[in-house]
Amino acid sequence: MVEVVDCSAGSLTVAAGFGPRSDWYRNLLARPAASIVWGGRSAAVTAAPLPAEQAAQAMLRYARRHPRAARGLAGVMGYQVDGTDSDYLELGRRLRMLSLDLTSAQR
């Protein structure tokens, strides 16, 4: 499972919902240059692991924007959250996330 937890003009932050053993996650670590289809567009990306504190902040922003989805995502991954900022920060520190730098997008 891949969940986009943050999006900026130049990158996407994605969470490895089923942990670091997910094939897609391991493949992107091994070969960071890839292409994705996202939002009806294809894009070339370069993947990089997100440090724990950046992942924590990304998870908190996601939870604030999408509280029901964040709680559901946590549950699917086997985590229980109480809905507080500190709980989502801790969840973000535990999850493996990648930053996907959008190096060239096309329609």
Residue pairs with C-beta under 8 A, 6 or more apart in sequence:
1 17
1 18
1 22
1 76
2 14
2 15
2 16
2 17
2 24
3 14
3 15
3 17
3 73
4 12
4 13
4 14
4 38
5 13
5 14
5 15
5 58
5 59
5 61
5 62
5 97
6 12
6 13
6 58
6 61
6 62
7 13
10 101
10 102
11 99
11 100
11 101
11 102
12 38
12 45
12 99
12 100
12 102
13 50
13 55
13 58
13 97
13 98
13 99
13 100
14 97
14 98
14 100
15 55
15 59
15 73
15 95
15 96
15 97
16 22
16 24
16 25
16 95
16 96
16 97
16 98
17 73
17 76
17 77
18 77
19 25
19 77
19 96
20 26
20 96
25 96
25 98
27 34
28 34
28 47
28 98
29 47
29 49
29 98
32 46
32 47
32 48
33 44
33 45
33 46
34 44
34 45
34 46
34 47
34 100
35 42
35 43
35 44
35 45
36 42
36 43
36 45
36 100
37 43
40 107
41 105
41 106
41 107
42 105
42 106
43 102
43 103
43 104
43 105
43 106
44 102
44 103
44 104
44 105
45 100
45 101
45 102
45 103
46 100
46 101
46 103
47 98
47 99
47 100
47 101
48 98
48 99
48 101
49 96
49 97
49 98
49 99
50 58
50 97
50 98
50 99
52 92
52 93
53 93
54 97
54 99
55 92
55 93
55 95
55 96
55 97
56 88
56 89
56 90
56 91
56 92
56 93
57 89
57 92
58 92
58 97
59 70
59 88
59 89
59 91
59 92
59 95
59 97
60 85
60 88
60 89
60 92
62 69
62 70
62 88
63 70
63 71
63 81
63 83
63 85
63 88
67 83
70 81
70 88
71 81
71 83
74 80
74 81
74 91
77 95
79 91
79 94
81 87
81 88
81 91
